[in-house]
């Protein structure tokens, strides 16, 4: 794709045909070309590291695809491993999130994670510049966004700060959207919402995947709402996690499992297991073309489960047995999907629930003491 106008029109048409744009949002997207927010230096996300995009043909093809365009790696430091640390997000995901946000003209809106400025530009088009604030922890990214927005005639409030704390000076807000993944929803953000206000954010868990959540603030200072599909975003910088201890391979022992690894990577089970087994990480991969999953608690215990039903466990904790126990609970609950589950955030904690905020998924103790949800 070498014609930006044609590329932009095709992208907007595709989002509309997929039912992701209301008429009001389509009008705003039509006047917000993606390429106007893309810097000269960009990368494509690869399986191991980000790969630089070096030709015009590849550049235009990426910009007007439904893929994220990586705009910063390694926090802007040269010579790093090529890990994405900022991007212009996947257009369909942006459209989904803005649809969930349900903004209206004049809505006071806070965005966490300014990045290139395109999402804040879209919000300015719906809410008005004077009603839009965006927080970005990286001064260089915030400065780039300011240039992009100014060139397009927008002047929202841009703040350089840690988005975990929001922007209390502009509160209360009608809407808050985070365009970086949150390991937990900071209560400070809930406090900055008006009662009835909406917060939309990707919430990342250790157990396999992340999911969008849509919370509505209540009069009692809490916020609650359902998960709304999977989402993969890079985490907020203050929500990054350190690498834990590697599993103790000297204690390897093998056995069979009735829970196939493919059954552990559904969004509904991932949300349930993540709540039951906090701190346990699950990642998937391939070994000779067959699915393999790894689980670890970051404290020396781990397990590898292969598609043929073989499990190898390490360390003093039978981690796969705990995964199996969580799976049996989830199965007995008729395998709730991610859309059957939600999150409640209070001043002291946050709770994942199944089908009703009253049905909280409690973190598990040792396998013998695990408590089932009833």
Residue frames relative to the residue before (quaternion, step in Angstrom):
aa qw qx qy qz dx dy dz
X 1.0000 0.0000 0.0000 0.0000 0.00 0.00 0.00
X 0.0286 -0.8256 0.5632 -0.0177 3.59 -0.52 1.18
X 0.6572 0.4624 -0.3148 0.5052 3.60 1.25 -0.15
X 0.3322 -0.7914 0.4686 0.2091 3.61 -0.24 1.21
X 0.6277 0.5406 -0.3543 0.4338 3.60 1.00 -0.70
X 0.6630 0.4872 -0.3029 0.4809 3.57 0.98 -0.85
X 0.6435 0.5297 -0.3207 0.4499 3.57 0.99 -0.84
X 0.6601 0.5056 -0.3031 0.4655 3.54 0.95 -0.87
X 0.6625 0.5075 -0.3092 0.4561 3.57 0.88 -0.91
X 0.6572 0.5090 -0.3109 0.4607 3.59 0.98 -0.83
X 0.6427 0.5227 -0.3268 0.4549 3.59 1.00 -0.79
X 0.6718 0.4847 -0.3043 0.4702 3.59 0.86 -0.93
X 0.6358 0.5275 -0.3298 0.4568 3.58 0.97 -0.82
X 0.6437 0.5247 -0.3162 0.4586 3.58 0.99 -0.83
X 0.6515 0.5022 -0.3168 0.4721 3.61 0.93 -0.85
X 0.6582 0.5128 -0.3051 0.4591 3.55 0.98 -0.85
X 0.6718 0.5034 -0.2976 0.4547 3.59 0.91 -0.91
X 0.6725 0.4699 -0.2945 0.4902 3.58 1.18 -0.49
X 0.5349 -0.6703 0.3806 0.3459 3.58 1.27 0.16
X 0.4758 0.7056 -0.4101 0.3279 3.58 1.23 0.41
X 0.7426 0.3634 -0.2080 0.5227 3.60 1.23 -0.25
X 0.3285 -0.6807 0.6180 0.2164 3.53 -0.98 0.88
X 0.6724 -0.4759 0.3396 0.4540 3.65 -1.16 0.23
X 0.6543 0.5111 -0.3260 0.4521 3.61 0.97 -0.80
X 0.6778 0.4757 -0.2991 0.4741 3.57 0.95 -0.84
X 0.6103 0.5485 -0.3740 0.4323 3.62 0.98 -0.70
X 0.6314 0.5403 -0.3366 0.4429 3.57 0.94 -0.81
X 0.6700 0.4857 -0.2987 0.4754 3.58 0.97 -0.85
X 0.6548 0.5078 -0.3193 0.4598 3.60 0.90 -0.88
X 0.6334 0.5601 -0.3464 0.4064 3.59 0.94 -0.78
X 0.7517 0.3502 -0.2151 0.5158 3.58 1.09 -0.58
X 0.6488 0.4800 -0.3193 0.4968 3.59 1.24 0.43
X 0.0932 -0.8376 0.5363 0.0461 3.62 0.38 1.18
X 0.5133 -0.6794 0.4361 0.2911 3.56 -0.84 0.99
X 0.6546 0.5580 -0.3387 0.3814 3.59 0.90 -0.87
X 0.5958 0.5878 -0.3713 0.4020 3.61 1.15 -0.43
X 0.7064 0.4268 -0.2538 0.5045 3.60 1.27 -0.19
X 0.5932 0.5939 -0.3539 0.4125 3.60 1.26 -0.04
X 0.3542 -0.7432 0.5221 0.2229 3.64 -0.67 1.02
X 0.6982 -0.4732 0.3337 0.4211 3.56 -1.29 0.20
X 0.7616 0.3409 -0.1836 0.5197 3.57 0.93 -0.86
X 0.1260 0.7968 -0.5767 0.1291 3.58 -0.55 1.15
X 0.2266 -0.7538 0.6046 0.1217 3.53 -1.36 0.36
X 0.3152 -0.6832 0.6146 0.2369 3.54 -1.33 0.34
X 0.4777 -0.6697 0.4863 0.2948 3.57 -0.97 0.85
X 0.1259 -0.7940 0.5927 0.0496 3.59 -0.75 1.08
X 0.7005 -0.4814 0.3109 0.4253 3.60 -1.24 0.15
X 0.7776 0.2903 -0.1570 0.5351 3.58 1.09 -0.66
X 0.7909 -0.0494 0.0829 0.6043 3.57 1.01 -0.82
X 0.5696 -0.5742 0.4506 0.3780 3.57 -1.27 0.21
X 0.2420 -0.7794 0.5665 0.1143 3.56 -0.98 0.92
X 0.4788 -0.6787 0.4663 0.3044 3.63 -0.79 0.93
X 0.2995 -0.7101 0.6068 0.1946 3.56 -1.14 0.71
X 0.0913 -0.8749 0.4751 -0.0220 3.55 -0.37 1.25
X 0.7243 0.3818 -0.2588 0.5125 3.63 1.16 -0.26
X 0.6109 -0.5637 0.4103 0.3751 3.57 -1.19 0.57
X 0.6423 0.5347 -0.3335 0.4362 3.58 0.94 -0.86
X 0.6813 0.4707 -0.2903 0.4796 3.58 0.90 -0.92
X 0.6150 0.5610 -0.3479 0.4313 3.57 1.04 -0.75
X 0.7174 0.4387 -0.2719 0.4679 3.59 0.75 -1.02
X 0.6130 0.5497 -0.3525 0.4448 3.58 1.05 -0.69
X 0.6750 0.4803 -0.2950 0.4761 3.59 0.99 -0.82
X 0.6548 0.5367 -0.3295 0.4179 3.59 0.82 -0.96
X 0.8031 0.2685 -0.1466 0.5113 3.58 0.87 -0.86
X 0.4432 0.5887 -0.5085 0.4454 3.50 1.11 0.92
X 0.4935 -0.6126 0.5041 0.3565 3.57 -1.27 0.11
X 0.4409 0.6458 -0.4816 0.3957 3.54 0.66 1.23
X 0.5279 -0.5797 0.4851 0.3872 3.58 -1.21 0.34
X 0.2435 -0.7170 0.6303 0.1715 3.54 -1.21 0.61
X 0.2948 -0.7676 0.5430 0.1705 3.58 -0.46 1.18
X 0.1269 -0.8280 0.5459 0.0190 3.57 -0.69 1.11
X 0.7755 0.1120 -0.1163 0.6103 3.59 1.27 0.01
X 0.0783 -0.7669 0.6337 0.0637 3.56 -1.10 0.74
X 0.8601 0.1508 -0.1010 0.4767 3.54 -1.25 0.57
X 0.6029 -0.5954 0.3335 0.4134 3.57 1.09 0.82
X 0.6913 -0.4960 0.2721 0.4496 3.57 1.14 0.60
X 0.5410 0.6146 -0.4063 0.4056 3.60 1.26 0.04
X 0.4267 -0.7038 0.5094 0.2511 3.58 -0.99 0.84
X 0.8003 0.3471 -0.2315 0.4306 3.55 -1.26 0.51
X 0.4861 0.6805 -0.4321 0.3376 3.59 1.19 0.26
X 0.7170 -0.4738 0.3078 0.4083 3.58 -1.29 -0.09
X 0.5371 -0.6503 0.4033 0.3551 3.61 1.21 -0.04
X 0.3457 0.7326 -0.5041 0.2993 3.57 1.06 0.80
X 0.4662 -0.6877 0.4820 0.2782 3.58 -0.84 0.97
X 0.0344 -0.8146 0.5791 0.0028 3.58 -0.88 0.95
X 0.7783 0.0219 -0.0978 0.6199 3.58 1.28 0.11
X 0.0240 0.8106 -0.5836 0.0415 3.56 -1.10 0.65
X 0.4130 -0.5747 0.6167 0.3447 3.46 -1.46 0.06
X 0.3973 -0.7984 0.3981 0.2151 3.55 -0.25 1.34
X 0.6795 -0.4627 0.3907 0.4141 3.53 -1.36 0.34
X 0.4909 -0.7055 0.4109 0.3041 3.64 -0.56 1.06
X 0.6626 0.5028 -0.3331 0.4441 3.62 0.89 -0.80
X 0.6360 0.5123 -0.3371 0.4685 3.60 1.07 -0.65
X 0.6229 0.5236 -0.3385 0.4724 3.60 1.00 -0.77
X 0.6637 0.5019 -0.3080 0.4612 3.59 0.91 -0.90
X 0.6284 0.5293 -0.3329 0.4627 3.60 0.99 -0.79
X 0.6952 0.4848 -0.2847 0.4479 3.57 0.81 -1.01
X 0.6638 0.4899 -0.3141 0.4698 3.58 0.95 -0.82
X 0.6105 0.5357 -0.3516 0.4655 3.58 1.10 -0.59
X 0.6589 0.4976 -0.3000 0.4779 3.58 0.99 -0.84
X 0.6240 0.5685 -0.3392 0.4152 3.58 1.08 -0.71
X 0.1597 -0.8425 0.5032 0.1065 3.59 1.20 -0.57
X 0.1583 0.8101 -0.5450 0.1472 3.56 0.74 1.07
X 0.1471 -0.7578 0.6273 0.1027 3.53 -1.34 0.26
X 0.6788 -0.4768 0.3484 0.4364 3.56 -1.21 0.32
X 0.8129 0.2462 -0.2000 0.4884 3.55 -0.87 0.98
X 0.4648 0.6750 -0.4577 0.3448 3.62 1.25 -0.01
X 0.3614 -0.7091 0.5633 0.2219 3.57 -0.87 0.99
X 0.0132 -0.8476 0.5219 -0.0949 3.53 -0.41 1.31
X 0.1560 -0.7663 0.6201 0.0618 3.54 -1.04 0.93
X 0.1217 -0.7650 0.6286 0.0700 3.54 -0.94 0.96
X 0.2228 -0.7432 0.6171 0.1309 3.56 -1.08 0.83
X 0.7905 0.2469 -0.2079 0.5205 3.59 -0.55 1.17
X 0.1249 -0.8529 0.5036 0.0577 3.58 0.42 1.23
X 0.0391 -0.8384 0.5376 0.0811 3.58 0.99 -0.95
X 0.8395 -0.1425 0.0982 0.5150 3.64 -0.77 -0.96
X 0.5330 -0.6494 0.3944 0.3724 3.59 1.21 -0.40
X 0.4809 0.6963 -0.4494 0.2864 3.61 1.16 -0.13
X 0.6521 0.5053 -0.3383 0.4528 3.62 0.90 -0.81
X 0.6591 0.4917 -0.3197 0.4707 3.58 0.94 -0.81
X 0.5955 0.5477 -0.3574 0.4665 3.61 1.11 -0.61
X 0.6464 0.5094 -0.3116 0.4750 3.59 0.94 -0.87
X 0.6625 0.4964 -0.3059 0.4701 3.59 0.95 -0.85
X 0.6115 0.5357 -0.3532 0.4630 3.59 1.03 -0.71
X 0.6546 0.5338 -0.3098 0.4366 3.56 1.02 -0.79
X 0.7220 0.4062 -0.2459 0.5032 3.60 1.15 -0.52
X 0.8031 0.3408 -0.1374 0.4691 3.57 0.88 -0.99
X 0.4926 -0.6252 0.4563 0.3979 3.60 1.16 -0.57
X 0.5832 -0.6307 0.3834 0.3392 3.57 -0.86 0.99
X 0.6791 0.5295 -0.3001 0.4104 3.57 0.89 -0.92
X 0.7014 0.4629 -0.2585 0.4764 3.58 1.23 -0.35
X 0.6789 0.5053 -0.2642 0.4625 3.59 1.28 -0.12
X 0.0305 -0.7739 0.6320 -0.0247 3.54 -0.97 1.02
X 0.0444 -0.7948 0.6048 0.0231 3.58 -1.03 0.75
X 0.2074 -0.7781 0.5876 0.0795 3.55 -1.00 0.95
X 0.0178 0.7859 -0.6153 0.0587 3.58 -0.91 0.98
X 0.4004 -0.7474 0.4796 0.2260 3.59 -0.78 1.01
X 0.7007 0.4551 -0.2571 0.4857 3.61 1.14 -0.62
X 0.4013 -0.7452 0.4717 0.2472 3.65 -0.46 1.12
X 0.6476 0.5262 -0.3331 0.4390 3.59 0.97 -0.78
X 0.6540 0.4961 -0.3149 0.4764 3.59 0.98 -0.79
X 0.6462 0.5166 -0.3260 0.4575 3.57 0.95 -0.82
X 0.6479 0.5149 -0.3167 0.4635 3.60 1.00 -0.81
X 0.6360 0.5183 -0.3282 0.4680 3.59 1.00 -0.80
X 0.6544 0.5109 -0.3131 0.4612 3.58 0.94 -0.88
X 0.6298 0.5411 -0.3402 0.4414 3.58 0.98 -0.80
X 0.6391 0.5131 -0.3219 0.4741 3.58 0.98 -0.82
X 0.6546 0.5185 -0.3114 0.4535 3.59 0.91 -0.93
X 0.6980 0.4760 -0.2715 0.4610 3.56 0.88 -0.97
X 0.6421 0.5240 -0.3248 0.4556 3.58 0.97 -0.82
X 0.6320 0.5405 -0.3277 0.4485 3.57 0.98 -0.84
X 0.7246 0.4089 -0.2254 0.5069 3.56 1.15 -0.68
X 0.5875 -0.6395 0.3422 0.3589 3.57 1.29 0.25
X 0.5706 0.5810 -0.3915 0.4285 3.60 1.20 0.42
X 0.0570 -0.7970 0.6013 0.0044 3.56 -1.10 0.75
X 0.0634 0.7963 -0.5958 0.0826 3.61 0.44 1.16
X 0.5799 -0.5428 0.4526 0.4053 3.58 -1.29 0.00
X 0.0673 -0.7915 0.6074 0.0021 3.57 -0.68 1.15
X 0.0942 -0.8109 0.5773 -0.0162 3.54 -0.77 1.11
X 0.2407 -0.7346 0.6142 0.1587 3.59 -0.99 0.85
X 0.3704 0.6924 -0.5277 0.3240 3.57 -0.40 1.27
X 0.5947 -0.5230 0.4553 0.4068 3.56 -1.33 0.08
X 0.4053 -0.7589 0.4612 0.2168 3.57 -0.52 1.19
X 0.4806 0.6624 -0.4480 0.3599 3.60 1.18 -0.25
X 0.7307 0.4145 -0.2259 0.4932 3.58 1.12 -0.68
X 0.4321 -0.7038 0.4654 0.3185 3.57 1.26 0.01
X 0.4398 -0.6308 0.5313 0.3555 3.55 -1.09 -0.84
X 0.2184 -0.8360 0.4869 0.1277 3.59 0.27 1.26
X 0.6032 0.5957 -0.3691 0.3809 3.60 1.03 -0.69
X 0.7308 0.4146 -0.2432 0.4846 3.60 1.11 -0.53
X 0.4980 0.6770 -0.4159 0.3474 3.58 1.29 -0.13
X 0.5871 -0.1213 -0.7874 -0.1437 1.49 -2.37 0.83
X 0.3440 -0.7322 0.5593 0.1812 3.51 -1.28 0.60
X 0.4530 -0.6506 0.5357 0.2906 3.52 -1.27 0.49
X 0.8001 0.0790 -0.0023 0.5946 3.54 1.10 -0.72
X 0.0438 -0.7540 0.6545 0.0344 3.54 -1.21 0.72
X 0.0209 -0.7827 0.6220 -0.0084 3.56 -0.96 0.93
X 0.1700 -0.7614 0.6175 0.1004 3.57 -0.98 0.88
X 0.1538 -0.7885 0.5907 0.0757 3.56 -0.86 0.98
X 0.6197 0.3784 -0.3834 0.5709 3.52 1.14 0.87
X 0.5502 -0.6474 0.4140 0.3267 3.58 -1.08 0.61
X 0.2499 -0.7581 0.5908 0.1178 3.54 -1.07 0.88
X 0.3805 -0.7091 0.5404 0.2456 3.59 -0.88 0.89
X 0.7399 -0.0279 -0.0213 0.6718 3.52 1.29 -0.48
X 0.4815 -0.6424 0.4954 0.3315 3.60 -1.16 0.41
X 0.3715 -0.7463 0.4982 0.2382 3.62 -0.42 1.14
X 0.4766 -0.6896 0.4587 0.2947 3.58 -0.82 0.94
X 0.5377 0.6196 -0.4026 0.4060 3.58 1.18 -0.46
X 0.6357 0.5137 -0.3382 0.4665 3.59 1.06 -0.65
X 0.6268 0.5233 -0.3325 0.4720 3.59 1.00 -0.80
X 0.6519 0.5293 -0.3129 0.4439 3.58 0.95 -0.87
X 0.6984 0.4737 -0.2731 0.4618 3.59 1.13 -0.58
X 0.5756 0.5655 -0.3822 0.4503 3.60 1.30 0.13
X 0.4659 -0.6184 0.5487 0.3155 3.55 -1.16 0.61
X 0.5795 -0.5214 0.4599 0.4253 3.62 -1.15 0.34
X 0.7631 0.2759 -0.2461 0.5301 3.54 -0.76 1.07
X 0.5152 0.6438 -0.4108 0.3891 3.57 1.28 -0.16
X 0.3459 -0.7538 0.5383 0.1497 3.54 -1.23 0.62
X 0.1046 -0.7559 0.6440 0.0541 3.54 -1.11 0.86
X 0.0486 -0.7767 0.6279 0.0071 3.59 -0.87 1.00
X 0.1562 0.7964 -0.5643 0.1513 3.57 -0.76 1.03
X 0.4174 -0.6221 0.5751 0.3289 3.57 -1.25 0.38
X 0.1280 -0.7762 0.6139 0.0654 3.57 -0.85 0.96
X 0.1997 -0.8014 0.5567 0.0890 3.55 -0.57 1.15
X 0.1452 -0.7696 0.6153 0.0893 3.55 -1.06 0.80
X 0.5952 -0.5475 0.4320 0.3991 3.54 -1.25 0.23
X 0.7093 0.4876 -0.2570 0.4394 3.54 1.03 -0.85
X 0.8716 -0.2089 0.0201 0.4430 3.52 -0.16 1.47
X 0.8722 -0.0652 0.0978 0.4747 3.61 0.30 -1.07
X 0.3965 -0.6654 0.5648 0.2846 3.51 -1.38 0.07
X 0.1528 -0.7839 0.5968 0.0773 3.56 -1.27 0.38
X 0.4793 -0.6240 0.5271 0.3211 3.53 -1.19 0.58
X 0.0715 -0.7663 0.6350 0.0663 3.54 -1.15 0.63
X 0.1553 -0.7688 0.6153 0.0789 3.55 -1.10 0.78
X 0.0617 -0.8234 0.5635 -0.0269 3.55 -0.36 1.29
X 0.1801 -0.7485 0.6287 0.1103 3.54 -1.16 0.72
X 0.4029 -0.7298 0.5046 0.2247 3.58 -0.80 1.04
X 0.2598 -0.7653 0.5750 0.1276 3.55 -0.99 0.93
X 0.6680 -0.5077 0.3654 0.4030 3.57 -1.28 0.27
X 0.6830 0.5081 -0.2920 0.4359 3.61 1.13 -0.58
X 0.6240 -0.5783 0.3353 0.4047 3.60 1.25 0.23
X 0.5940 0.5295 -0.3823 0.4697 3.61 1.25 0.11
X 0.1698 -0.7486 0.6237 0.1475 3.54 -1.34 0.10
X 0.0282 0.8128 -0.5774 0.0719 3.56 -0.90 0.89
X 0.2633 0.7655 -0.5653 0.1585 3.55 -1.19 0.53
X 0.6342 -0.5831 0.3752 0.3421 3.55 -1.30 0.26
X 0.5002 -0.5561 0.5505 0.3709 3.47 -1.39 0.20
X 0.1803 -0.8202 0.5422 0.0287 3.55 -1.07 0.77
X 0.7992 -0.2690 0.1268 0.5223 3.55 0.79 1.03
X 0.5975 -0.5911 0.4121 0.3518 3.53 -1.23 0.49
X 0.0007 0.7756 -0.6309 0.0178 3.53 -1.27 0.53
X 0.1382 -0.7807 0.6058 0.0659 3.55 -0.96 0.91
X 0.1234 0.7722 -0.6074 0.1398 3.55 -0.48 1.26
X 0.5090 -0.5981 0.5028 0.3611 3.56 -1.16 0.47
X 0.5229 -0.6871 0.4016 0.3052 3.59 -0.91 0.87
X 0.6109 -0.4872 0.4805 0.3983 3.49 -1.33 0.43
X 0.5851 -0.6308 0.3606 0.3602 3.59 -0.86 0.89
X 0.7000 0.4533 -0.2845 0.4729 3.57 0.94 -0.79
X 0.6761 0.4573 -0.2970 0.4955 3.61 1.28 -0.05
X 0.3936 0.6895 -0.5054 0.3381 3.58 1.19 0.35
X 0.2803 -0.7595 0.5623 0.1685 3.56 -1.15 0.61
X 0.4732 -0.6547 0.5144 0.2879 3.53 -1.19 0.63
X 0.5694 -0.5803 0.4572 0.3607 3.55 -1.22 0.54
X 0.3238 -0.7580 0.5363 0.1815 3.59 -0.82 0.99
X 0.7125 -0.4224 0.3334 0.4504 3.54 -1.33 -0.11
X 0.4774 -0.6533 0.5042 0.3018 3.57 -1.09 0.71
X 0.5933 -0.5757 0.4113 0.3840 3.62 -1.10 0.59
X 0.4798 -0.6600 0.5083 0.2754 3.55 -1.16 0.73
X 0.2008 -0.8364 0.4998 0.1022 3.59 0.01 1.28
X 0.5378 0.6254 -0.4146 0.3844 3.62 1.18 -0.24
X 0.7011 0.4472 -0.2618 0.4899 3.59 1.23 -0.36
X 0.2646 0.8138 -0.4912 0.1626 3.61 1.22 0.33
X 0.1078 0.7531 -0.6452 0.0708 3.55 -1.09 0.86
X 0.2563 -0.7997 0.5336 0.1002 3.56 -0.98 0.89
X 0.0574 0.7691 -0.6354 0.0364 3.53 -1.26 0.54
X 0.5310 -0.6025 0.4830 0.3490 3.55 -1.32 -0.11
X 0.1538 -0.7770 0.6018 0.1026 3.54 -1.21 0.48
X 0.3748 -0.7080 0.5490 0.2385 3.55 -1.17 0.61
X 0.6343 0.4856 -0.3276 0.5044 3.58 1.28 -0.22
X 0.2812 -0.7869 0.5266 0.1563 3.55 -0.29 1.26
X 0.5987 -0.5983 0.3793 0.3738 3.62 -1.00 0.71
X 0.6171 0.5665 -0.3540 0.4159 3.60 1.05 -0.66
X 0.6462 0.5266 -0.3202 0.4501 3.58 1.18 -0.51
X 0.6442 0.5298 -0.3227 0.4475 3.59 1.24 -0.22
X 0.7076 0.4556 -0.2641 0.4712 3.60 1.21 -0.20
X 0.3840 0.6503 -0.5432 0.3669 3.55 0.99 0.88
X 0.5998 -0.6020 0.3722 0.3732 3.63 -0.98 0.74
X 0.6512 0.5259 -0.3376 0.4305 3.61 0.92 -0.81
X 0.6906 0.4529 -0.2927 0.4819 3.58 0.85 -0.89
X 0.6150 0.5559 -0.3581 0.4296 3.59 1.00 -0.75
X 0.6614 0.4882 -0.3106 0.4772 3.60 0.95 -0.81
X 0.6614 0.5050 -0.3106 0.4594 3.57 0.94 -0.88
X 0.6982 0.4668 -0.2785 0.4659 3.58 0.81 -1.01
X 0.6185 0.5471 -0.3529 0.4400 3.57 1.03 -0.68
X 0.6681 0.4757 -0.2984 0.4881 3.58 1.07 -0.70
X 0.6831 0.4860 -0.2881 0.4629 3.59 1.00 -0.78
X 0.8005 0.2325 -0.0803 0.5465 3.57 1.01 -0.85
X 0.0561 -0.8365 0.5442 0.0312 3.61 0.54 1.08
X 0.7882 0.3052 -0.2420 0.4765 3.53 -1.02 0.85
X 0.5984 0.5403 -0.3714 0.4604 3.60 1.24 -0.13
X 0.2142 -0.7908 0.5679 0.0794 3.55 -0.77 1.11
X 0.0370 -0.7671 0.6394 0.0360 3.56 -1.06 0.80
X 0.0094 0.7687 -0.6393 0.0202 3.55 -0.96 0.93
X 0.2909 -0.7545 0.5643 0.1664 3.56 -1.17 0.61
X 0.0588 0.7784 -0.6242 0.0308 3.50 -1.26 0.46
X 0.4481 -0.6644 0.5224 0.2913 3.54 -1.29 -0.29
X 0.0732 -0.7607 0.6439 0.0372 3.52 -1.12 0.77
X 0.8234 -0.0833 0.0149 0.5611 3.56 -0.29 1.25
X 0.7162 -0.4385 0.2463 0.4839 3.57 1.12 0.64
X 0.6566 0.4932 -0.3093 0.4796 3.60 1.22 -0.29
X 0.5600 -0.6127 0.4443 0.3371 3.55 -1.14 0.69
X 0.0234 0.7593 -0.6500 0.0180 3.55 -1.12 0.78
X 0.0974 -0.7799 0.6139 0.0740 3.57 -1.02 0.77
X 0.2163 -0.7460 0.6203 0.1091 3.50 -1.20 0.74
X 0.0452 -0.7654 0.6398 0.0531 3.58 -1.04 0.77
X 0.0130 0.7918 -0.6082 0.0546 3.54 -1.12 0.76
X 0.2969 -0.7527 0.5529 0.1991 3.55 -1.13 0.57
X 0.5086 -0.6821 0.4022 0.3381 3.59 1.29 0.14
X 0.7005 0.4202 -0.2676 0.5110 3.58 1.29 0.14
X 0.7533 -0.4049 0.1978 0.4789 3.56 1.17 0.59
X 0.6671 0.4546 -0.3109 0.5016 3.59 1.22 -0.17
X 0.1501 0.7911 -0.5816 0.1156 3.54 -1.07 0.72
X 0.1218 -0.7742 0.6139 0.0944 3.54 -1.33 0.02
X 0.1913 -0.7280 0.6460 0.1267 3.51 -1.31 0.55
X 0.0741 -0.7891 0.6095 0.0186 3.57 -0.81 1.04
X 0.1839 -0.8006 0.5667 0.0638 3.55 -0.80 1.10
X 0.6725 -0.5431 0.3457 0.3653 3.50 -1.26 0.59
X 0.6502 0.5185 -0.3268 0.4490 3.62 1.16 -0.47
X 0.6124 -0.5893 0.3379 0.4045 3.59 1.29 0.13
X 0.5258 0.6169 -0.4188 0.4093 3.59 1.27 0.16
X 0.0798 -0.7781 0.6224 0.0270 3.54 -0.99 0.94
X 0.0953 -0.7573 0.6433 0.0594 3.55 -1.02 0.88
X 0.1285 -0.8059 0.5770 0.0341 3.56 -0.71 1.14
X 0.1598 -0.7724 0.6118 0.0593 3.53 -1.25 0.65
X 0.7717 0.3785 -0.2584 0.4410 3.54 -1.25 0.46
X 0.6757 -0.5430 0.3469 0.3582 3.53 -1.35 0.12
X 0.6719 0.4548 -0.2888 0.5083 3.59 1.25 -0.10
X 0.3413 -0.7253 0.5577 0.2153 3.59 -0.87 0.92
X 0.1340 -0.8702 0.4695 0.0664 3.51 0.46 1.28
X 0.6612 0.4980 -0.3361 0.4492 3.60 0.94 -0.74
X 0.5800 0.5633 -0.3774 0.4516 3.60 1.13 -0.55
X 0.6489 0.4981 -0.3185 0.4789 3.59 1.04 -0.68
X 0.6144 0.5195 -0.3437 0.4842 3.58 1.08 -0.68
X 0.6457 0.5191 -0.3167 0.4619 3.59 0.96 -0.85
X 0.6514 0.5128 -0.3194 0.4591 3.60 0.95 -0.85
X 0.6494 0.4980 -0.3172 0.4792 3.59 0.99 -0.83
X 0.6370 0.5257 -0.3357 0.4529 3.59 0.98 -0.78
X 0.6473 0.5139 -0.3319 0.4547 3.62 0.94 -0.81
X 0.6255 0.5243 -0.3362 0.4699 3.59 1.02 -0.75
X 0.6609 0.5095 -0.2951 0.4653 3.55 0.91 -0.98
X 0.6410 0.5216 -0.3138 0.4675 3.58 1.01 -0.83
X 0.6660 0.5026 -0.2964 0.4647 3.62 0.96 -0.86
X 0.6566 0.4777 -0.3033 0.4987 3.58 1.23 -0.43
X 0.5211 -0.6553 0.3818 0.3915 3.59 1.36 0.31
X 0.5679 -0.6717 0.3554 0.3162 3.51 1.05 0.95
X 0.0482 -0.8276 0.5589 0.0185 3.61 0.52 1.07
X 0.4003 -0.6949 0.5494 0.2346 3.53 -1.06 0.85
X 0.6840 -0.4574 0.3440 0.4523 3.57 -1.25 0.16
X 0.6512 0.5250 -0.3213 0.4440 3.61 1.07 -0.68
X 0.6232 0.5204 -0.3379 0.4761 3.60 1.29 -0.22
X 0.6975 0.4640 -0.2397 0.4908 3.56 1.29 -0.22
X 0.0537 -0.8089 0.5854 0.0077 3.54 -1.20 0.50
X 0.3908 -0.7027 0.5588 0.2030 3.51 -1.40 -0.04
X 0.0910 -0.7518 0.6495 0.0678 3.53 -1.15 0.73
X 0.1346 -0.7840 0.6040 0.0493 3.56 -0.91 0.97
X 0.0514 -0.7823 0.6208 -0.0008 3.55 -0.87 1.04
X 0.7095 -0.4536 0.3243 0.4310 3.55 -1.28 -0.03
X 0.7662 0.3650 -0.1921 0.4928 3.59 1.17 -0.41
X 0.8180 0.0183 0.0312 0.5741 3.61 1.14 -0.42
X 0.2185 -0.7146 0.6196 0.2403 3.52 -1.35 -0.13
X 0.1693 -0.8045 0.5681 0.0374 3.55 -1.05 0.83
X 0.3005 -0.6913 0.6260 0.1998 3.53 -1.07 0.83
X 0.0577 -0.8077 0.5864 0.0184 3.58 -1.00 0.79
X 0.3398 -0.7212 0.5725 0.1914 3.54 -1.33 0.42
X 0.8815 -0.0267 -0.0460 0.4692 3.54 -0.76 1.20
X 0.7953 0.0111 -0.0160 0.6059 3.62 1.15 -0.35
X 0.5487 -0.6223 0.4325 0.3530 3.62 -0.98 0.71
X 0.6053 0.5608 -0.3610 0.4344 3.60 1.20 -0.34
X 0.6902 0.4615 -0.2683 0.4885 3.61 1.21 -0.47
X 0.0416 -0.8471 0.5289 -0.0319 3.55 0.42 1.30
X 0.3409 -0.6972 0.5932 0.2141 3.55 -1.13 0.78
X 0.2298 -0.8078 0.5314 0.1105 3.56 -0.37 1.25
X 0.5232 -0.5984 0.4884 0.3601 3.62 -1.06 0.62
X 0.4379 -0.7152 0.4875 0.2429 3.57 -0.99 0.87
X 0.3561 -0.6557 0.6115 0.2633 3.49 -1.34 0.42
X 0.7674 -0.2253 0.2124 0.5615 3.60 -1.06 -0.63
X 0.6914 -0.5098 0.2995 0.4152 3.63 -1.10 0.59
X 0.6742 0.5067 -0.3108 0.4382 3.61 0.94 -0.78
X 0.7380 0.3938 -0.2147 0.5041 3.56 1.21 -0.47
X 0.3648 0.7508 -0.4925 0.2463 3.59 1.24 0.15
X 0.2510 -0.7792 0.5648 0.1044 3.54 -0.95 0.97
X 0.3362 -0.7650 0.5140 0.1937 3.58 -0.70 1.00
X 0.4777 -0.6362 0.5262 0.3002 3.49 -1.21 0.64
X 0.0675 -0.7992 0.5967 0.0258 3.59 -0.85 0.89
